Amino acid sequence: MARLLERYQKEIAPALEKKFGRKNRLSLPRLEKIVVNMGVGKALQEKNRMEQAAEQLAQITGQQVL
């Protein structure tokens, strides 16, 4: 299971239930999609910068960029 989904289910959803006074978890707000965007304008000219940008993005998201 994705670590953010697990955290949402164990920590955030119960806190939202208490805050909004709801008993049905399906009535709570939920994440559908997370989009990460990164501008790499100057990196197109230098291969080294593009590789660094890919490594940084992988660290931020926890996923490898292909």
Phi, psi and omega per residue, in radians:
M1 nan 2.483 3.121
A2 -1.100 2.453 -3.052
R3 -1.119 -0.603 3.125
L4 -1.246 -0.640 3.090
L5 -1.137 -0.731 3.121
E6 -1.094 -0.755 3.117
R7 -1.115 -0.713 3.126
Y8 -1.055 -0.803 -3.082
Q9 -1.196 -0.623 -3.059
K10 -1.553 -0.587 -3.032
E11 -1.973 -0.883 -2.976
I12 -1.323 -0.794 -3.121
A13 -1.048 -0.803 3.090
P14 -1.075 -0.635 3.111
A15 -1.158 -0.683 3.099
L16 -1.170 -0.649 3.096
E17 -1.033 -0.787 3.130
K18 -1.169 -0.771 -3.078
K19 -1.099 -0.772 -3.090
F20 -1.647 -0.098 3.117
G21 1.167 0.629 -3.125
R22 -1.878 2.511 3.129
K23 -1.773 -0.391 -3.116
N24 -1.625 2.058 -3.121
R25 -1.167 -0.418 3.142
L26 -1.235 -0.294 3.125
S27 -1.551 -0.017 -3.136
L28 -1.494 2.693 3.035
P29 -1.114 2.576 3.119
R30 -2.494 2.728 3.124
L31 -1.427 2.316 3.091
E32 -1.851 -0.727 -3.113
K33 -2.694 2.452 3.049
I34 -2.056 2.214 -3.107
V35 -2.021 2.278 3.092
V36 -2.022 2.196 -3.118
N37 -2.091 2.490 -3.111
M38 -2.460 2.173 3.099
G39 -1.426 2.258 -3.120
V40 -2.307 0.791 -3.079
G41 -0.971 -0.958 -3.119
K42 -1.295 -0.371 -3.121
A43 -1.202 -0.326 3.125
L44 -1.165 -0.441 -3.120
Q45 -1.483 -0.499 -3.107
E46 -2.124 2.108 -3.098
K47 -1.093 -0.634 -3.124
N48 -1.056 -0.739 3.134
R49 -1.158 -0.622 3.124
M50 -1.153 -0.699 3.101
E51 -1.142 -0.701 3.101
Q52 -1.115 -0.728 3.123
A53 -1.098 -0.723 3.124
A54 -1.122 -0.701 3.107
E55 -1.135 -0.739 3.137
Q56 -1.139 -0.717 3.117
L57 -1.130 -0.668 3.102
A58 -1.118 -0.670 3.102
Q59 -1.158 -0.726 -3.111
I60 -1.146 -0.799 -3.027
T61 -1.579 -0.370 -3.064
G62 1.358 0.278 3.132
Q63 -2.251 2.586 3.128
Q64 -1.487 2.354 3.120
V65 -1.505 2.315 3.132
L66 -1.617 nan nan
